[in-house]
Amino acid sequence: MRVWIAPLAVLLGIGAPSVPPPPPDPETLSGNLIEIQPQWPGRGFPVPPPARRIDCATARCVALTFDDGPGEHTASLLDTLAEHRARATFFVIGETVAAGDGRDLRRMVADGHELGNHSWSHADLAALPEDGIADELRRTQEAVRRVTGVRMVFMRPPYGATDDRVAATSRREGLAQILWNVDTLDWLERDGPSLLRRAGAAEPGSIVLMHDIHRETVEAVPRLLKDLAARGYTSVTLSELYGRALTPGQAYLRR
């Protein structure tokens, strides 16, 4: 079975949720201690901050995810996330990681963000043979490990294109498939107001898709974080959102 993720309008009804009181500081939220990618082999790798105590079963959590980077605007996005004490998950392209200096990836880890595998070349994995799928994933795993020491546990198939073979290969590689239920369509409409309108459909437990390679997206994130905070949301990593280990190969669209 081949799966393509539908646009936001198909997945979600449009309607503004009620406005709750502002959220407490993320550092004081009660709940289970979530371990964030704990494997840090050797010396010289970035060290993540302490895990936050966030229980997304009770808190209003939303996972902001960014695909296709790192890019020329990623550093600015990291500045914004740090200013708002927000955490996100970055699904990175292996060949881009290998060609870069690693600075943005190391900062992502040091700032408490999470890294995910978005293939080596942004290939349509469902159109490849199984050994081709494995190669796309393994090369990206190794590129990120060399730069950060992180063994990624999430993957996102480019274009949301997955099938039974992609699922089986992801399972063998120890990677859960992360899709989304809120598509900002920022890759199609390079427009901040459109992104904010679509992201406004997020509900507790939503996974929001964006791309840090687009300037318009990065410029809209400060307003997005303010809007989410005003609605009582905490921006979390995927590990924080689920609060448990996810099953390799299985596809997840939201909490």
Protein Blocks (a to p, Z undefined) as FASTA:
>chain_A
ZZddddfklmpccdddddddddddfklpgcddddehjbcghehiacddddddddfklmcc
dddddehiacfklmmmmmmmmmnopacdddddfklmmmmnolmmmmmmmnopacddebjn
opafklpcfklmmmmmmmmmmmmmmmnopacfbdcdehhiacfklmmmmmmnopacdddf
bdghlmmmgcfklmmmmmmmpcehiacdddfkbmklmmmmmmmmmmmmmnopacddfklm
nopacdehiacfbZZ
